Amino acid sequence: MDVPTEAAVMILPEITLFPHALLPLYIFEPRYRRMIADSLTGHRLFIVAMRKSGCAREVPSNVAGLGLIRICVKNPDGTFHLILQGIQRVELVGTVRYKPYRVHRIRLMKSLPNDSVNVGALLAKVRDLVSKRIALGAPTSFVKGKNDNVPGPTMMDIMGYLKEIRNPEEVADLVSCALLPGGAERQMILETADLESRLQYLIHFLMDEISEHRKHRG
């Protein structure tokens, strides 16, 4: 797929779009309705960026997810229900325009080379922690848009996906978007180009989640 040099940007609080992930969205704001309508007549691509915390204005994070509209239904009231599939990590390198919706110049964020032995060991640890977290009955972290009734995957679905995936980057991204409830943690992993570091962060966050869940269970 040819990736454009610029794309429309949707800014959402606490939402990250990872490569390979599916994100259900309900589009109701007028500016984003127009954005979706324009996207559907073009390459069907747009960016989901997490809103930076602590900013009075609506400012997107510098690293975000470029997504492809896979399914879209326009409702009688002009709103949209859609499924967005993450395609690439991208860096926002400049603003093209702010209205009627933001458009930014983008640069693809490429992963750095890694030691396959280290990656394999870290990946095995991630899979072990995912099994432990599921055994504790912890919920997934999928966040849906306002009034969105599209169900997210179950824990059994996630385990089934993981067994089929051999690409360590896909495993890291799927686990991060499905099992990490904290937006800051997910954003940190999204922004990390080095796969070993990404897996190490993920292991740390999963261990914290498991410890916290055990504590609440008494």
Buried (B, 14 or more C-beta within 10 A) or exposed (E): EEBEEBBBBBBBEBBBBBBBBBBBBBBBEEEBBBBBBBBBEEBBBBBBBBBBEEEEEEEBBBBBBBBBBEEBEBEEEEBBBBBBBBBBBBBBEEEBEEEBBBBBBBEEBEBEEBEEEEBEEBBEBBBEBBEBBBEEEBEBBBBBBEEBEBEBBEBEEBBEBBEEBEEBBBBBBBBBBBBBBEBEBBBBBBBBEEBBBBBBBBBEBBBEBBEEBEEEEE
